[in-house]
Amino acid sequence: MMGKLAAKLGWAGLLAGAAVLLYARNRAQQSGRDMGSVLSNLPNELKETRAELEQEVKVAVDAGRKAAAEREQEFDKELSGDDAGISPMPDFLV
């Protein structure tokens, strides 16, 4: 039983280490710095990444809201027009 737990913990540690290395490599490439400086400053790097992601999400949400509002205006305009495409009487009754 303890052997399985140790193996699972070992794999989890290995995966976590690989994730940290991949993150550091990508962050180093993005910033033009070496991996060592990224790893030595990891807590601040993670805070910066979080702030960047929050900003990207905010921009995306704002863009989505704007697009939805514009589409709603277009839809309202289409429905309020003389030829809204909606027959007051179903076609099968005509």
Backbone as a ProteinNet text record, in pm:
[ID]
protein_1_A
[PRIMARY]
MMGKLAAKLGWAGLLAGAAVLLYARNRAQQSGRDMGSVLSNLPNELKETRAELEQEVKVAVDAGRKAAAEREQEFDKELSGDDAGISPMPDFLV
[TERTIARY]
82.3	0	86.8	187.9	276.1	357.2	386	460.2	380.2	250.7	164.8	153.5	139.7	130.3	259.2	371.1	499.7	515.7	472.3	481.4	392.7	271.5	180.8	237.2	293	354.2	475.2	550.2	665.4	622.6	519	468.6	412.4	340.7	284.9	397.1	502.7	617	686	698.8	761.3	679.1	548.8	461.6	462.7	461.8	466.2	598	706.5	836.7	842.8	786.5	784	699.3	586.5	500.7	573.4	646.8	722.4	829.6	898.6	1002.3	944.4	831.2	766.1	721.6	663.8	621.8	742.3	850.2	970.1	1029	1030.1	1083.4	999.8	868.5	780.6	791.6	794.3	804.1	938.6	1044.8	1177	1177.6	1114.5	1108.4	1027.8	917.6	833.4	904.2	980.1	1042.4	1185.3	1242.3	1379.2	1484.4	1444.9	1539.9	1574.4	1672.5	1709.2	1619.8	1609.7	1523.2	1563.4	1691.2	1738.3	1680.7	1677.4	1621.8	1471.3	1404.7	1260.6	1235.7	1311.4	1293.2	1326.2	1429.6	1466.8	1364.8	1286.2	1185.8	1044.7	1027.9	904.3	778.8	777.8	653.5	609	703	667.2	625.6	690.2	653.8	509	472	336	235	270.8	182.1	164.6	273.7	265.9	180.4	199.8	121.5	-26.1	-56.8	-196.1	-254.9	-180.3	-229	-249.6	-158.3	-171.9	-295.3	-317.7	-434.6	-564	-565	-683.4	-713	-609.8	-628.2	-680.5	-625.7	-671.2	-817.8	-855.7	-994.8	-1085.3	-1043	-1122.6	-1144.3	-1039.2	-1050.5	-1144.9	-1132.9	-1218.6	-1365.1	-1389.6	-1527	-1586	-1507.8	-1555.1	-1587.9	-1501.1	-1525.3	-1651.4	-1671.6	-1790.9	-1917.5	-1912.3	-2028.5	-2060.5	-1955.8	-1976.2	-2037.5	-1984.5	-2037.2	-2181.6	-2213.4	-2350.6	-2445.6	-2402.2	-2486.6	-2509.5	-2403.8	-2418.1	-2512.3	-2499.7	-2587	-2731.2	-2749.6	-2884.4	-2947.9	-2867.9	-2918.3	-2955	-2871.5	-2900.7	-3028.8	-3043.8	-3161.4	-3287.2	-3279.7	-3393.4	-3429.3	-3327.2	-3350.7	-3419.4	-3374.6	-3435.7	-3582	-3610.1	-3747.2	-3839.9	-3785.5	-3870.4	-3894	-3825	-3839.5	-3973.3	-4011.8	-4137.7	-4141	-4031.4	-4024.2	-3938.3	-3994.4	-3919.5	-3905	-3972.1	-3959.7	-4049.9	-4136	-4226.6	-4368.7	-4434.5	-4571.1	-4667.3	-4763.5	-4859.4	-4950.8	-4956.9	-5042.4	-4955.9	-4964.6	-4884.2	-4913.2	-4810.8	-4821.4	-4925	-4945.6	-5037.2	-5183.2	-5210.9	-5348.4	-5381.3	-5280.8	-5303.5	-5342.5
-119.2	0	125.7	128	245.1	260.9	149.5	155.4	223.6	195.4	259.4	408.6	444.8	585.9	659	598.3	659.7	674.7	575.2	583	695	706.6	812.3	949.7	963.6	1090.2	1122.3	1018.7	1038.4	1087.7	1026.1	1069.6	1211.2	1241.3	1376.2	1479.4	1447	1537.4	1555.3	1446.7	1452.3	1539.3	1520.4	1599.9	1747.6	1773.5	1912.7	1978.4	1906.1	1959.1	1987.8	1896.4	1916.8	2038.9	2056.7	2172.6	2303.1	2303.6	2423.4	2454.1	2351.2	2372	2422.1	2366.7	2413.9	2559	2591.3	2729	2822.8	2785.1	2868.9	2885.7	2778.7	2787.4	2883.2	2866.9	2954.4	3099.6	3120.7	3257	3320.2	3241	3290.8	3330	3248.8	3280.5	3407.6	3423.8	3541.7	3668.6	3658.9	3778	3801.3	3702.4	3717.4	3698.5	3640.6	3614	3465.9	3432.2	3291	3222.9	3090.2	3013.6	3028.3	3041.4	3055.4	3178.2	3290.4	3411.3	3398.2	3328.4	3306.4	3216.7	3107.4	3014.9	3080	3163.6	3227.3	3331.6	3379.1	3480.5	3424.2	3294.3	3224.8	3283.6	3315.3	3371.8	3500.6	3589.2	3713	3686.5	3588.7	3551.7	3502	3419.8	3367.8	3480	3575.5	3690.3	3772.1	3792.5	3866.9	3792.5	3661.1	3580.6	3587.9	3580.9	3591.2	3726.4	3833.6	3967.3	3978.4	3921.8	3924.4	3847.4	3730.6	3650.6	3722.2	3785.2	3859.8	3972.4	4040.9	4149.2	4094.6	3982.7	3922.3	3879.6	3823.3	3782	3904.4	4011.5	4134.3	4189.6	4193.5	4243.5	4154.5	4023.7	3931.2	3944.6	3959.3	3975.4	4105.8	4213.3	4342.3	4333.2	4266.4	4249.8	4166.7	4063.3	3980.5	4057.6	4137.5	4219.6	4320.1	4381.9	4479.5	4412.5	4297.2	4225.1	4182.5	4138.8	4097.6	4216.9	4331.1	4451	4495.7	4490.9	4528.3	4433.2	4305.6	4206.9	4225.7	4257.6	4281.3	4402	4506.7	4623.8	4588.4	4509	4465.2	4382.6	4295.3	4209.7	4293.9	4389	4477.5	4557.2	4603.6	4680.4	4593.1	4467.5	4376.1	4348.8	4331.8	4301.9	4422.2	4541.4	4660.7	4712.6	4659.8	4705.5	4664.3	4728.9	4697.9	4552.7	4507.7	4370.5	4290.4	4259.4	4189	4040.9	3993.1	3852.6	3763.5	3822.9	3744.3	3770.7	3667	3680.1	3680.3	3771.3	3772.3	3650.2	3584.5	3467.6	3353.5	3236	3124.1	3097.2	3054	3029.3	2921.9	2826.9	2719.7	2761.8	2878.6	2929.6	3015.4	3056	3146.4	3071.9
0	0	0	84.3	92.1	-35.9	-100.1	-225.4	-335.3	-339.8	-439.8	-413.1	-286.2	-249.7	-285.4	-256.3	-288.7	-439.6	-513.5	-659.6	-712.8	-660.3	-703.1	-668.3	-549.5	-510.2	-597.8	-631.7	-720	-856.7	-913.1	-1043	-1036	-928.2	-912.5	-905.1	-831.4	-822.6	-955.8	-1028.5	-1160.4	-1255.8	-1255.7	-1341.7	-1301.8	-1171.6	-1125	-1165.4	-1152.1	-1192.2	-1341.3	-1420	-1565.3	-1600.3	-1530.5	-1556.8	-1523.8	-1413.8	-1375.9	-1479.8	-1526	-1627.3	-1759.1	-1800	-1922.7	-1908.2	-1793.5	-1768.3	-1774	-1706.6	-1703	-1842.6	-1920.2	-2055.7	-2141.6	-2136	-2214.4	-2169.6	-2039.1	-1985.2	-2024.8	-2022.3	-2060.7	-2208.1	-2292.4	-2435	-2459.3	-2387.1	-2403.3	-2358.5	-2250.9	-2193.1	-2242.2	-2310.9	-2359.5	-2250.8	-2138.2	-2029.1	-2025.2	-1944.7	-1932.4	-1828.6	-1837.9	-1748.4	-1603.1	-1577.2	-1439.1	-1370.6	-1441.6	-1379.7	-1361.2	-1451.7	-1435.6	-1315.6	-1304.3	-1192	-1058.2	-1055.7	-928.9	-885.7	-979	-950.4	-971	-948.4	-982.2	-917	-788.2	-730.7	-800.9	-829	-898.4	-1042.6	-1107.1	-1243.8	-1247.6	-1149.2	-1143.7	-1120	-1035.6	-1012.4	-1140.6	-1213.5	-1339.3	-1441.6	-1449.5	-1542.4	-1507.1	-1378.6	-1334.6	-1373.7	-1351.1	-1387.3	-1538.1	-1616.2	-1762.1	-1806.4	-1747.1	-1781.8	-1743.9	-1626.4	-1584.7	-1683.8	-1729.9	-1826.3	-1959.4	-2005.1	-2130.6	-2120.2	-2006	-1986.2	-1984.9	-1918.9	-1913.3	-2054	-2133.9	-2271.5	-2352.6	-2336.3	-2411	-2368.9	-2239.8	-2191.9	-2243.8	-2238.5	-2290.2	-2439.4	-2515.3	-2659.1	-2683.4	-2603.9	-2616.5	-2584.4	-2480.3	-2444.7	-2554.7	-2609	-2714.7	-2837.6	-2875.3	-2991.5	-2967.9	-2847.4	-2816.7	-2823.3	-2772.1	-2776.4	-2920.4	-3001.9	-3143.1	-3215.1	-3187.9	-3253.3	-3208.2	-3080.7	-3030.4	-3100.1	-3121.7	-3193.2	-3337.3	-3402.5	-3539.7	-3543.3	-3447.5	-3441.3	-3418.6	-3325.4	-3299.7	-3424.4	-3496.6	-3618.9	-3723.7	-3736.5	-3832	-3796.9	-3669.6	-3627.3	-3637.9	-3624.6	-3627.2	-3768.7	-3867.4	-4005.5	-4063.8	-4176.1	-4243.1	-4289.9	-4342.3	-4391.7	-4295.1	-4181.2	-4078.2	-4108.1	-4212.5	-4247.1	-4165.3	-4083.5	-4000.7	-4049.8	-4092.8	-4143.5	-4024.9	-4025.3	-3915	-3918.9	-4035	-4049.7	-4102.1	-4043.4	-4093.7	-4240.2	-4313.2	-4457.8	-4491.1	-4405.5	-4439.6	-4434	-4375.2	-4371.1	-4490.9	-4565.1	-4678.1	-4800.9
[MASK]
++++++++++++++++++++++++++++++++++++++++++++++++++++++++++++++++++++++++++++++++++++++++++++++

